[in-house]
Amino acid sequence: MSLALSGVRVLELARYQAGPRGGMILSDLGAEVIKIERLGGEETRKNPPVVRGQSIYFTVYNRGKKSICLDMRSAEGKQIFTDLVKKSDIVLENFRPGTMAAMGFAYEQLKAINPGIILISVSGFGQYGPYTDRPAFDPLGQAMSGLMSLTGKPVGQPLGVASSVVDRYTALHATIGALAALRHRDRTGEGQVVDVRLLDSALTMVEIPAAYYLATGEEGGEGGRPPYKTKDGHVVISATSRDMATRLMTLVTGSAGDVSPINSSTADDRRRLLEEWCATRATDDICAALLKEGVPVAPVKTIPQVVKDPHMWEREMMVKMDDPVAGEIYAPGVTIKMSATPGRVGPVPTPGQHTDEVLGGILNLDTAKLASLRQAKVIA
């Protein structure tokens, strides 16, 4: 079966999460993603948590890709990369701004090699701006965007989100940019640079309070969303419309009262009443009662509860696969469900597993040449 991105070739020079996750999504959709690693393999192959010698961190973001190990600092390594660029569609990198230029592969140089090439640059603060030279990881994006200050409110201090949400948002933006650039190239034959950064992605998570403050000079618009404690856990209730709030408060108190969304004092009163009502009831009973009234509600689940949820398995959001290191391992499934081109989940490559396949198949290097490059420690 032909996949949505069959025939698209991506050269991935990316580590950690934001870049590799973008490459993973493109691979899921059918692109051939060639991960170019340093000799010995990318450093995150050793990142915890590790199961039976295999990094879960690396597994999650790199299954389904091909791996070649290439010394990009050597002249022969640079020539191999140049030759691969000629036969590829996308270069995906997440180095600090300026690194690709220092390597001799700024966009203008890549464009001279292949006029249709698309360069996706993922960085902390973008290719221009006052902070462009700073290093960055996900927590810095949460902090500098204001997201962290909102997450802890109204019940506590600023709080970082446990997962790397900024990295994952950035990966989505990189993927969307890649698809848009491919569409533009289909029409014009012209490649371009896609510049995405962690801080931009983080700012999309606070766009309502940011716009509200600029319009009014006041903080507000969105805040933290603490759950309600129950007899045996916690629930989240999202009665966001007036109609939902009316049904909710009628159930809780027998009378809806004032459910105006702009009346902050009555909102505080409603929260207090809900806290008291939930505290005396079991989580399952609360969910059953509210769902019967059409009020959105969900239990706050632990990870063990989540991975035992039959809905997740029916949606194939986690899959079991054979692994050359761990023997057997779990990896994320395809998130984007497509009816005609449903996507795929490939195995986790070992370092340099596809070096001979890629260089022999794409660049037509023969066995003697590959042996010579390996002896010179250009490839591995």
N, C-alpha and C positions, 0 to 999 in steps of 0.2 A: 504493500500500500504506500502510495506517495504521501509524504508528510508536508505540512504547510510550508516549511522552509527547506525542503529537499533541494539540493544544488547550491545552497548558500554555504560558503566556507568562512569560518571565523578563526583568526589567529589570536589566542588569548595570552596576553602578558600581564596576568593579574594574580594577586594573592589576597588572602584573608577573605572577606565576605562580599562587599558591595560589587566589586568587579566579577569575581567568580560566580556569584549567584546570577548576575546578568547573563553570563555565558551558559550557565546551567539551563536557564529558561529558553534561550535560543536553541540549545541542544534538544530540550524536551520537544520543541516545535519542529525539529527535523534538521536543523543546521548541523554541519560537520564542524565541531569545535575542537581545534587543535591547541591543546594547552602546552605552551613552551615553558619548560621548567629549567632551572639551573641544573648543572650536573649534580646528581644525587637526589634531586627532587625539591619541590617547593618546601619552604620551612614549616608551613602549616600542616604538613603530613605528620608532624609530631605533636600537634596541638592537642591538649586534653579537651574532652574526655577521650580515653583510649580503651577500646574493647578488643581483647585478644590480639594486641599489637597493631590494630587499625584505628586511626584517628576518626572518631565520629564527626568532628569538626570538618575535616577534609572531605570525608565521604559525602556529607550533606550537600556541599556546594560543587562537587566535582564529578559526581557520577554521570556517566554517559559521554564523557569527553575522551579524546585521544591524547596521549601524553608523549611528547618528545623531550629529551634532555639536550640542550644546546648551549654552548658557551657563546653568549652574545657579545662578549668582550673581544673575542678573537676575530681576525679579518675573515677567516673562512666561515665562522659562525654568522657574521654579519652578511656575508654573501648568500648563505643558505636562507637567512631570513628574507633578504631582498628577493630571492627567487620565489619564495613562498608568497610574498606580497603580490607578485605579478599574477599569481593564480588564485588569489583570495578576494573576498568581498569586504571583510570587516577586520580591522585590528582593534582589539579591546585591551586597554591598559589602565592600570590604576596606580601608576608611579606619582611621585610628587611632580608638580608642574616644572617643566624644564628638563626632566630626565630623558624623555624621548629625544629631545633636540640634542642633548649631550651625547646620546648614543648614535646620533647621525640619522635619526628617523623622526624628525618633526613632520607635521602634516605636509608641508610643501615638498619635503624630500620624498615622502610616501606617495604623494600625488604625481611626482615626476616618474616614479617607478610604475604606478598604476593610477591613471587619471580617475578611475571610478571607485577608488578605495574609500571606505568610510572609516574614520578614526573615532572611536568612542573613548573619551578620556574621562575617567572617574577619579575624583580627588576630594579632599576635605573641603577646600574653600574655592575651587574653581581655577580656571586658567588665567584669570585676571582679578584685580581687586586688592585692597590693602593687606588681606590675610593670605594671599595666594601661596606664599612660601612656607606657611606653617604646616607641620604634620598634624594629622587628625585621625581620630577613631570615633566610633559611634557615640560614646558618652559625651564627647565634646560637642557634637552636633545637638544632642538633647539639651545640654547646658546652655549653649550660646543662642539657641533658637527661642528659649523661654519655655519649651515643652516641659522641662524638668521642674520649673517653678509652678506650673499648672497641675502637674500630676499629683503632687502632695496635698493640694488644697481640696476641700476646706478643712480637713481634719488633721493635717500634719505639716511637716517641713518639706522642702523640695525633695523629690524622689525620682530616681532614674528608673526607667522601664527595664525589667529584667532581661528581655531579649533585645537584640540589636536592631530595633525597629528602623532607625535612620539608615543603617546599611541596607536593609531590605527594601525600604522605599526607594533608595537611590538605585538599587539594582533594577527595580521596576521602571524607573524613569530612563535608565540606560537602555533597557530593552525596548521601551516605547520609542525612544529616539532612534534606535537602530532600525526599527521597522519603518518609521516615517522616512528615514534617510534612504532605505532601500526602495521605498515607493517613489521618492523623488528621483532616484537614479534610474528607475524603470522608465520614467517619462523623459529624462534629460540626458542620461548617461553620466551625470556629474556626481562625484562623491562630495563629502563634506566632513566637518568636525562636529561631533556631538559632545558637548561639554556639560557634564552633570557633576554636582558636588553634594556632599553630605549636608552642608548647612542649608542649601536651597531646599533639599528634600525635607529637612527638619522644619523649615519655615512653613511648608505646606500643612503641617500638623497644627499650626497655631494661626492660620490665616484669618479665622473669624475674630479672635480677640485682638489680633494685630490691626485688622481693618477697623474694628470698633474703636480702639484707642485712638487711631489717627483721625477718626471722624469726630470723636467726642472729648478726647483728652482724659478719658476714664478707663480704668481696667474693668474687664468683664467680658461677657459674651460666651465664654466657655470656661469651665473650671474642672476640678477633679470630680470623679464619679465614684465615691466610696460605696461599697455594697452594704446591704442590710444584714445584720447578724441574726441568725435563726437559732432554734434550739440545738441544732446539730450541724451547723455550718454557716454559709452565707448565700444570699441571692442578690442578683441585680434586677432592678425593676426599671423599665424604660417607658413610662406612660407619658410620651412626649406631646401628644395632642390633647386639646381640651376634652374631647370625647373620651379618650382613654383615661385621662385623669378623673373624669366624672365617674366612670364605671369603677375605677380603683377605689376612690374614696367612699363611694356608696357601699362597696363591699366591706371596707374596713370600719366605717363609722355609722353606716346606715343613712348618711346624708353627704352629698358631694361638697356642700359649702362653696367657698370661693376657690375656684381652680384656675384663676387667671394666671397665665405664665409670666406676667410682668410684675406681679405682686410678690416681692421677695419675702415679706413678713409671713404671708400665708404659705409660701413655699417652705419656709422654715418650720411652720406649724405642721404642715403635711408630713415633712420628713420625720418630725418627732413622733407623730401618730403612727407612721409606718414602722419606725424603729420599735415602738412598744408592741405593735401588732405582730411583727415578724418574730420578735424575741420569744414569744410564747408558743410558736408553731414550728413544726418540722419543715425542712426544706421542701420535701416532696409534696407535702400538703399545700404549702404556699404556691408552688408552681402549678399544681392541679387546679386550685381555686382561681388563680389569676388567668391561666390559659382558658379556662371555661368562660371567663368574661371577655376574652379577646385582648387581654393586657399583656404586652411583651414582658417576659420574665425568664430568667435562667439561673440555674445553680452555679456557684463559683466552684469549678472542678479542680481537682489536683491533676498533675500529669498522669499518674497511674489510672485515674478515672477516665481521662481523655482518651488514652490509648486503648482502653477497653470498650470504648463507645462504638456500638455497631454501625452507627451512621458514618463514622470516619472510615471504617473498613469497607463499607459498601461503596463509598466514594473513592476508594483506593488512594487515600491521602498518605498512607504509609505502605511501603511494599517490602517484602522480604526478598533478598537476593543472595546469590552465591558470591563470596568474596575471596580473592586469592590470598589474603593475609589472615582475615578473621575466620574464614570458613563459611560463615553465614552472618549476614548483617541486615539491618533495616535502614531504609533511606526514604526520603520524602517522595510521594507520588507526583504525578503531573497535576498542577493546580488549575491550569486552563483547559477546560473540557471542551473539545471541538467535535462535532458530529461526523464530519467528512474526513478530517485529518486529526485523529485523536491523540497524537503525541506518543512519546515513548520514554521509558526510563532505562538507561544503560548502566553497565557495571562501573565500578570504580577502577580506574587504570592504575597500574603500578608505574613507578618512575621510568620514563623512557620506553614504555611498553610498545609504543607504536612508532618509534623512531625509524626503524628500517621500512615499515609499511608506508609511512608518510613520505620519507625522502626517496624511497625507491619508486613508489607508485605515482607521486605527484611530480617529483623532480627528475625521475628516471635515473637516479644514481645507481650504479651497479654494485655488486657485492664487494669488489676490490676497492672501490672508492669509499664505500661505507666502512670497510675495515681500516682503511687509511685514516679516515676522519676519527674513528674510534681510538685508534692508536695514538693520534695526536691530541686526544682528549677535547676534541671539538664537539663530539656527540657522545651520548651514553645511553 
